[in-house]
């Protein structure tokens, strides 16, 4: 097996076998008719690796004995009984420069808070708390991640995280006595889970740049400005145009040659690529709003 330049065949003393444990497949989409596999599942199947799928560790016990457990964006806390059973405990790859942005949404929160830089961390696994293990190595990877689209940041950090993991395993960073990095807890921040409210436009606070950053990170921003109380969903990317007027209330709509722009708190006019009005044809909102503004 080869992983980001590391060949287990060339170093059988390091990796003799790998088992994979992931979350169950989920039903997604309208009517939950489509089954979405966890990304690692088809990879494990193709490589012929032993695969387990669990959504809880309660009552679960592997029949194998492991030297090391590795988690990457797993979402479940591996209990102490399983970590203690592994010769070297566990390693976790986290997509932030810990202790900054601990929590379930480190990439999104780093971008939304316009962190100057972000990267990946390799740490030991804590038996009772997420993202509180000893820091073993870090890789500052991206400057100004908020200027990129979320998918670009995920791809870059994913590649960097894989490299950091392979190097950590090859260098034996997990072998006692572990030598942790300096953990400056003054930098500690929490990356809360993303909710639908994070996409809810606050015209009284968000600037034009805020709209563009949130669109790159979250997409499908929305508000409830429709006269019938229907939600309006805005599809990016957004563009800024020269402001032909001033003093308009934030959120006020402006007709612009077949499209519609919106004034922001910093007196810019921002134009989404398209608009969907809840319960109506997808991306048909621009035309409807434009006609309404012409009356």
C-alpha positions as CSV (number, residue, x, y, z in Angstrom):
1,X,0.0,0.0,0.0
2,X,1.2,3.5,-0.8
3,X,0.1,6.6,1.0
4,X,1.5,10.0,0.0
5,X,4.9,8.7,-0.9
6,X,5.1,6.1,1.9
7,X,5.2,2.5,0.8
8,X,4.4,-0.1,3.5
9,X,6.1,-2.7,1.3
10,X,9.3,-0.8,1.6
11,X,9.0,-0.4,5.4
12,X,7.2,-3.6,6.7
13,X,8.7,-2.8,10.1
14,X,6.5,0.2,10.4
15,X,3.1,-0.9,9.0
16,X,2.2,-4.6,8.7
17,X,-1.6,-4.2,8.4
18,X,-4.3,-1.6,8.5
19,X,-8.0,-2.0,9.5
20,X,-10.4,0.9,8.7
21,X,-13.3,2.0,10.9
22,X,-15.7,4.7,9.7
23,X,-19.2,6.0,10.3
24,X,-22.2,4.3,8.6
25,X,-23.5,5.4,5.2
26,X,-26.1,8.2,5.3
27,X,-29.2,8.9,3.3
28,X,-29.2,12.5,1.9
29,X,-31.0,14.7,-0.5
30,X,-34.7,15.4,-1.0
31,X,-36.7,12.5,0.4
32,X,-33.4,10.9,1.7
33,X,-33.4,8.7,-1.4
34,X,-29.7,8.9,-2.1
35,X,-27.2,6.9,0.0
36,X,-23.9,8.8,0.6
37,X,-20.9,6.7,1.5
38,X,-18.2,7.8,3.9
39,X,-15.3,8.9,1.5
40,X,-12.8,6.4,3.0
41,X,-15.1,3.4,2.5
42,X,-14.6,2.8,-1.2
43,X,-10.9,3.4,-0.8
44,X,-10.7,0.7,1.9
45,X,-12.8,-1.7,-0.2
46,X,-10.6,-1.2,-3.2
47,X,-7.4,-1.9,-1.2
48,X,-9.0,-4.9,0.4
49,X,-8.7,-3.6,4.0
50,X,-10.8,-4.9,6.8
51,X,-13.7,-2.4,7.2
52,X,-16.0,-1.7,10.2
53,X,-18.8,0.8,10.3
54,X,-20.1,2.0,13.6
55,X,-22.0,5.0,14.9
56,X,-21.3,4.3,18.6
57,X,-18.6,2.5,20.5
58,X,-21.1,1.2,23.0
59,X,-20.8,-2.6,23.1
60,X,-18.3,-2.6,20.2
61,X,-15.0,-4.4,20.4
62,X,-12.7,-5.4,17.6
63,X,-11.4,-8.9,17.4
64,X,-8.0,-7.6,16.4
65,X,-5.2,-6.2,18.6
66,X,-3.7,-2.8,17.4
67,X,-0.5,-1.0,18.0
68,X,-1.8,2.4,17.0
69,X,-5.2,4.1,16.4
70,X,-5.4,7.0,14.0
71,X,-8.4,9.3,13.6
72,X,-9.0,11.9,10.9
73,X,-12.3,13.9,10.9
74,X,-14.0,10.9,12.6
75,X,-16.6,12.7,14.7
76,X,-16.7,10.1,17.5
77,X,-14.6,10.1,20.7
78,X,-12.6,6.9,20.9
79,X,-13.1,5.6,24.4
80,X,-10.3,5.0,26.9
81,X,-10.8,1.2,26.9
82,X,-9.9,1.1,23.1
83,X,-7.0,3.6,23.4
84,X,-5.6,1.7,26.4
85,X,-5.7,-1.6,24.5
86,X,-3.5,-0.2,21.7
87,X,0.2,-0.4,22.4
88,X,0.9,3.2,21.5
89,X,-2.6,4.7,22.1
90,X,-3.9,7.0,19.4
91,X,-3.0,9.8,17.0
92,X,-5.3,12.5,15.6
93,X,-4.9,14.7,12.6
94,X,-6.7,18.0,13.1
95,X,-7.1,20.7,10.4
96,X,-6.0,23.7,12.4
97,X,-3.0,25.0,14.3
98,X,-4.1,23.8,17.8
99,X,-4.9,24.9,20.3
100,X,-6.6,27.4,18.0
101,X,-9.9,26.3,16.6
102,X,-10.5,23.1,18.6
103,X,-13.9,21.6,17.7
104,X,-16.0,20.3,14.9
105,X,-15.6,23.1,12.3
106,X,-12.0,24.2,12.4
107,X,-11.6,25.0,8.7
108,X,-14.8,27.0,8.4
109,X,-14.3,28.9,11.6
110,X,-10.7,29.8,10.7
111,X,-11.9,31.2,7.4
112,X,-14.9,33.0,8.9
113,X,-12.8,34.7,11.5
114,X,-10.2,35.5,8.8
115,X,-7.3,33.8,10.5
116,X,-4.0,35.1,9.1
117,X,-2.8,31.5,8.6
118,X,-4.0,28.0,9.2
119,X,-2.6,24.5,8.9
120,X,-2.7,21.0,10.4
121,X,-1.7,19.4,13.7
122,X,-0.7,15.9,14.6
123,X,-1.5,15.1,18.3
124,X,-2.1,12.2,20.6
125,X,-5.7,11.3,21.3
126,X,-7.2,12.3,24.7
127,X,-9.4,9.6,26.3
128,X,-12.2,12.0,27.4
129,X,-12.0,15.2,25.3
130,X,-11.7,16.1,21.7
131,X,-8.6,17.9,20.4
132,X,-6.9,18.0,23.9
133,X,-4.0,15.5,23.3
134,X,-0.3,16.4,23.3
135,X,0.8,18.3,20.2
136,X,3.4,16.3,18.3
137,X,3.9,18.3,15.1
138,X,2.4,21.1,13.1
139,X,2.5,22.4,9.6
140,X,1.5,26.1,8.9
141,X,0.1,25.6,5.4
142,X,-2.1,28.5,4.2
143,X,-1.9,32.2,4.6
144,X,-5.2,34.1,4.5
145,X,-7.3,31.0,3.9
146,X,-10.5,33.1,3.8
147,X,-9.5,34.4,0.3
148,X,-10.0,30.9,-1.1
149,X,-13.0,28.6,-1.6
150,X,-13.7,26.1,1.2
151,X,-13.0,23.1,-1.2
152,X,-9.5,24.5,-2.0
153,X,-8.7,24.8,1.7
154,X,-10.0,21.3,2.5
155,X,-7.9,19.8,-0.4
156,X,-4.7,21.7,0.7
157,X,-5.0,20.8,4.3
158,X,-6.0,17.2,3.6
159,X,-2.8,16.7,1.6
160,X,-0.7,18.5,4.3
161,X,-2.4,16.4,7.0
162,X,-1.6,13.1,5.2
163,X,2.1,14.1,4.9
164,X,2.3,15.2,8.5
165,X,0.8,11.8,9.6
166,X,3.2,9.8,7.5
167,X,6.2,11.7,8.7
168,X,5.0,11.4,12.3
169,X,4.6,7.6,12.0
170,X,8.0,7.2,10.2
171,X,9.7,9.4,12.9
172,X,8.0,7.5,15.7
173,X,6.7,10.7,17.4
174,X,4.1,8.6,19.1
175,X,6.6,6.3,20.9
176,X,7.1,7.0,24.6
177,X,8.5,9.1,26.0
178,X,6.5,11.5,23.8
179,X,8.0,14.9,23.3
180,X,5.1,17.4,22.9
181,X,5.3,20.8,21.4
182,X,4.8,23.9,23.4
183,X,1.0,24.2,23.9
184,X,0.3,27.9,24.3
185,X,-3.2,27.9,25.7
186,X,-3.5,31.6,25.3
187,X,-4.2,30.8,21.6
188,X,-7.0,28.3,22.5
189,X,-10.2,29.0,20.6
190,X,-13.3,26.8,19.9
191,X,-14.6,26.1,16.4
192,X,-18.3,25.6,16.9
193,X,-20.4,23.4,14.6
194,X,-21.8,25.2,11.5
195,X,-25.6,25.7,11.7
196,X,-28.1,27.1,9.2
197,X,-28.1,30.4,11.2
198,X,-24.4,31.0,10.1
199,X,-25.8,31.4,6.5
200,X,-28.5,33.9,7.6
201,X,-27.5,37.3,6.3
202,X,-27.5,40.1,8.8
203,X,-27.8,43.1,6.6
204,X,-27.3,45.4,9.6
205,X,-23.8,44.0,10.3
206,X,-22.4,42.2,7.3
207,X,-20.2,44.2,4.9
208,X,-19.7,43.4,1.2
209,X,-16.5,41.5,2.1
210,X,-18.4,39.5,4.8
211,X,-20.9,38.3,2.1
212,X,-18.1,37.1,-0.2
213,X,-16.2,35.4,2.6
214,X,-19.3,33.6,3.9
215,X,-20.3,32.6,0.4
216,X,-16.9,31.0,-0.2
217,X,-17.0,29.2,3.1
218,X,-20.7,28.3,3.5
219,X,-22.5,29.0,0.2
220,X,-26.3,29.4,-0.2
221,X,-26.6,32.4,2.1
222,X,-30.2,33.3,2.9
223,X,-32.6,35.9,4.4
224,X,-36.3,36.2,4.8
225,X,-37.1,39.4,2.9
226,X,-39.8,38.0,0.7
227,X,-43.1,39.8,1.0
228,X,-44.9,36.5,1.6
229,X,-42.4,35.4,4.3
230,X,-40.5,33.1,2.0
231,X,-36.8,32.5,2.4
232,X,-34.6,33.9,-0.3
233,X,-31.5,31.8,-1.0
234,X,-28.5,33.5,-2.7
235,X,-26.1,31.6,-4.8
236,X,-22.5,32.8,-5.3
237,X,-20.1,34.0,-6.2
238,X,-21.1,37.5,-5.4
239,X,-19.7,40.5,-7.2
240,X,-19.4,44.2,-6.1
241,X,-20.4,47.1,-8.3
242,X,-19.9,50.8,-8.0
243,X,-22.5,52.3,-5.8
244,X,-24.7,54.6,-7.8
245,X,-26.3,56.1,-4.7
246,X,-25.7,56.4,-1.0
247,X,-27.7,56.4,2.2
248,X,-29.8,53.4,1.3
249,X,-30.8,51.0,4.1
250,X,-28.7,47.8,4.2
251,X,-30.5,45.0,2.4
252,X,-32.4,47.3,0.1
253,X,-32.7,45.8,-3.4
254,X,-31.6,47.6,-6.6
255,X,-32.6,46.6,-10.2
256,X,-29.4,46.2,-12.3
257,X,-30.0,45.2,-16.0
258,X,-31.9,42.0,-15.4
259,X,-30.3,41.2,-12.0
260,X,-30.7,42.5,-8.5
261,X,-28.1,43.9,-6.2
262,X,-28.3,44.7,-2.5
263,X,-26.9,47.5,-0.4
264,X,-24.7,46.5,2.5
265,X,-23.8,48.3,5.7
266,X,-20.6,49.6,4.2
267,X,-22.5,51.2,1.4
268,X,-21.6,48.8,-1.3
269,X,-23.9,47.1,-3.8
270,X,-23.4,43.3,-3.9
271,X,-24.9,41.1,-6.6
272,X,-25.3,37.3,-6.2
273,X,-25.0,35.1,-9.3
274,X,-28.5,33.8,-8.8
275,X,-31.4,33.7,-6.3
276,X,-33.8,31.0,-5.4
277,X,-37.1,31.8,-3.6
278,X,-38.2,29.1,-1.3
279,X,-40.8,26.8,-2.9
280,X,-40.3,28.3,-6.4
281,X,-38.2,27.3,-9.4
282,X,-34.5,27.1,-8.6
283,X,-32.5,30.2,-9.4
284,X,-35.6,32.0,-10.7
285,X,-35.5,34.7,-8.1
286,X,-33.5,37.2,-10.0
287,X,-36.1,37.6,-12.7
288,X,-39.0,37.8,-10.2
289,X,-37.4,40.3,-8.0
290,X,-36.2,42.4,-11.0
291,X,-39.8,42.5,-12.4
292,X,-41.1,43.5,-8.9
293,X,-38.7,46.4,-8.7
294,X,-39.8,47.7,-12.1
295,X,-43.4,48.1,-11.0
